Amino acid sequence: MFRDRARISINDFKCNNGVDYMVRNDDLVKGVAIGIGAALLVPVVITALVPVVKPIARSIFKAGLMVYEKGRERVEEMGEAVEDMVAEVEDELVESRESVDEDEDLVVSVAKDL
């Protein structure tokens, strides 16, 4: 039983379509070589791109900062407008309360005269 498994034939090293497993090892070597090449080239490419990317990044940050400042100004303006509206409404409420008090005084004085 175990003796049958101990025998190795050439068919054990072939895929279903007859391609040797060594081909897969070649693909592995290619992948490792590409990975090493990329690891070596990335620092060189980044160093070469810094002079180009840095001004673009600065302009993007500058634009973002300007948008932030404009938005902050708009929010402050809206806050002031809301405060003004609240003050106007409070004034109107005070005036309406005073007029109601005057009307009540008038009703009380007319009732006393009767």
ABEGO torsion letter per residue (X at the ends): XAAAAABBBAAAABBAAGBBAAAAAAAAAAAAAAAAAAAAAAAAAAAAAAAAAAAAAAAAAAAAAAAAAAAAAAAAAAAAAAAAAAAAAAAAAAAAAAAAAAAAAAAAAAAAAX
